[in-house]
Amino acid sequence: MAFIIVNNNVVGYADFEDIQDADQRLFEANEILFDNAPGNPQTLDEYLDDLSIKSTDRINQKIRSSESWRQYLLNTGQTYDEMEIPAINPNRILSRKQDFTDMCVYYVFKEFLLPKIADFGNPESPELQKMKYYEIKFNDLFTELTSMWDWYDADGDGTVESSEKLIRPQSHRRSRARRSVVYAR
């Protein structure tokens, strides 16, 4: 579990070792090619770190576009313009860092690595099954983290006070209501 930190700023929730440890067989089979990858990484480790940074950016955007982030901002007394919703500051994540690392790893596998080698013509392809597995794991963890704001230091003072925690019970009721909120995927 290691965040990637550059100039005292968190840029990635997982590093290459976290990704390789999650599914060693994939890397032992040498199925991942990164020759034409953006940024021209020289090693697989650099490539995986780049994917982690990219995944972290997407996770942060998903949090920013979520209704629970808006509710959290209001709960902690932060005002914002509806057109300028502030982004989450990864440096203020003080606890549950392992969950963010896991979520980042799941995102890397489901969005970047497994689609490179999946057989989309075969619905029973093991890679497609793994993609579904990682997507479910990611969504479950994302929902849990955005329902329990017990990990974020809203005021940046180095501790998460009880006034900064927001715990919302999850509703498992089905609804046919139309959502007006656009979610980033």
Buried (B, 14 or more C-beta within 10 A) or exposed (E): BBBBEEEEEBBBBBBBEBBBEBBEEBBEEEEBEBEEBEEEBEEBBBBBBBBBBBBBBBBBBBBBBBEBBBBBBEBBEEEEEEEEEEEBBBEBBBEBBEBBBBBBBBBBBBBBBBEEBBEEEEEEBEBBEBBEBBBEBBEEBBEEBBBBBBBBBBBEEEEBEEEBBBEEEEEEEEEEEEEEEEEEE
